Amino acid sequence: MTRMNINILGLAEVRWTGAGVFKSGDHTMVYSGGNEHERGVGILLDAEHLKSLQGYWSVNERILVIKLSGKPFDIYIVQIYAPNSEHSEEEIEKFYEELDYVKSKLKTQDVKIVMGDLNAKVGNERTEDTVGPHRIGDINVGGERLVEW
């Protein structure tokens, strides 16, 4: 992180159990995992940004929220690891319901950043709901679901 000048790094497939904070040198990892050594998400912060950490919310092994103090608004970073198309429709639906719930609990005026492994391709075609010129390939099922969200 230091060599690449990365201050905040989101991680998926952490595969750690439980939830918590782990310090290693000048970096601190906030993580959220399940009971098994599978899935799991984390956010790695450098020492400077750790000072802004107000708290974290371990939703489950696929969703982690941290809150950083900012001016004029605080910043929520939501790190996710979405189920891929091989998972059942029920599991995918449950994930997006939990993500909607998280979104509903965050303060409206604050900045929200959702990042992580979305297991989605939104494709080359520009739609009103996608942002940016950095698209590739054809839209997949995960991409359709993401655009719908």
C-alpha positions in Angstrom: 0.0 0.0 0.0 2.7 2.4 0.9 4.8 1.8 -2.2 1.7 2.3 -4.4 0.5 5.3 -2.4 -2.8 3.6 -1.6 -4.5 5.0 1.6 -7.6 2.8 1.7 -7.9 -0.6 0.2 -11.0 -2.8 -0.1 -10.5 -6.6 0.1 -12.8 -9.5 -0.8 -12.3 -13.2 -0.1 -10.5 -12.4 3.1 -11.6 -15.8 4.5 -11.2 -14.7 8.2 -13.8 -15.7 10.7 -15.6 -13.2 12.9 -15.2 -9.5 12.8 -12.8 -7.0 14.2 -9.8 -4.8 13.8 -6.3 -6.0 13.3 -3.2 -3.7 13.3 0.0 -4.6 11.4 2.7 -2.0 11.3 1.4 1.3 9.9 -1.8 -0.3 8.6 -5.0 -1.4 10.2 -7.5 -4.0 8.8 -11.2 -3.8 9.6 -12.7 -7.1 8.6 -16.0 -9.0 8.6 -16.3 -12.8 8.1 -18.6 -15.6 8.8 -18.2 -18.8 10.9 -16.3 -20.6 8.1 -13.0 -19.7 6.5 -14.8 -18.6 3.3 -16.0 -15.3 1.8 -15.2 -12.3 4.1 -14.4 -8.7 3.4 -12.0 -6.1 4.8 -10.9 -2.6 4.5 -7.2 -1.8 5.0 -6.4 1.8 6.2 -3.1 3.6 6.5 -2.2 5.4 9.7 -3.4 8.8 8.5 -6.9 7.6 7.6 -7.2 5.4 10.7 -7.4 8.7 12.6 -10.7 9.5 10.8 -12.3 6.1 11.6 -15.4 6.7 13.7 -16.6 3.1 13.7 -17.5 0.1 11.7 -20.5 -2.1 11.1 -19.9 -5.8 10.3 -23.2 -6.7 8.5 -22.2 -10.2 7.5 -19.4 -12.0 5.6 -20.3 -10.1 2.4 -20.9 -6.6 3.6 -18.8 -4.3 5.8 -19.3 -0.6 6.5 -16.8 1.9 7.9 -17.5 5.5 8.8 -14.8 8.1 8.4 -15.1 11.7 9.7 -14.9 14.2 6.9 -15.7 17.8 6.2 -18.3 19.0 5.4 -19.8 15.5 5.4 -18.8 12.1 6.9 -17.9 9.3 4.5 -19.3 5.7 4.6 -17.4 3.1 2.8 -19.3 -0.1 2.1 -17.1 -3.0 1.1 -19.0 -5.8 -0.5 -18.4 -9.3 -2.0 -21.5 -10.1 -4.1 -22.5 -13.7 -4.8 -21.8 -14.8 -8.4 -24.3 -16.2 -10.8 -23.6 -19.8 -9.6 -25.3 -19.0 -6.3 -29.1 -19.4 -5.9 -31.4 -16.6 -6.8 -32.5 -16.6 -3.2 -29.0 -16.0 -2.0 -28.5 -13.2 -4.5 -31.8 -11.6 -3.6 -30.9 -11.8 0.1 -27.6 -10.1 -0.6 -29.3 -7.1 -2.4 -32.0 -6.9 0.3 -29.2 -6.6 3.0 -27.4 -4.0 0.8 -30.7 -2.0 0.5 -31.1 -2.2 4.3 -27.6 -0.9 4.8 -28.2 1.9 2.4 -31.4 2.8 4.3 -29.5 3.1 7.6 -26.8 5.5 6.3 -27.3 9.2 6.8 -28.7 10.8 3.6 -26.4 13.8 3.7 -23.1 11.8 4.1 -21.0 10.5 1.2 -21.4 6.9 0.4 -18.9 4.8 -1.5 -19.8 1.2 -2.4 -16.8 -0.9 -3.6 -15.7 -4.4 -3.8 -16.1 -7.5 -5.9 -19.5 -7.0 -7.5 -19.3 -10.2 -9.6 -20.8 -8.2 -12.4 -20.1 -6.9 -15.9 -22.3 -4.0 -17.0 -21.1 -4.4 -20.6 -20.1 -1.9 -23.4 -23.5 -0.4 -23.9 -24.1 2.9 -22.1 -27.2 3.0 -19.9 -28.6 5.9 -18.0 -27.9 4.1 -14.7 -24.2 3.3 -15.2 -21.4 5.8 -14.8 -18.1 6.1 -16.6 -16.4 5.0 -19.9 -14.6 2.0 -18.4 -16.8 -0.9 -19.4 -15.9 -4.1 -21.2 -17.6 -7.1 -22.8 -21.3 -8.0 -22.6 -23.5 -7.5 -19.6 -24.0 -10.6 -17.5 -26.7 -11.6 -15.0 -24.8 -10.0 -12.1 -24.4 -6.8 -14.2 -28.1 -6.7 -14.9 -28.8 -7.0 -11.2 -26.3 -4.3 -10.3 -27.7 -1.8 -12.9 -31.2 -2.6 -11.5 -30.0 -1.9 -8.0 
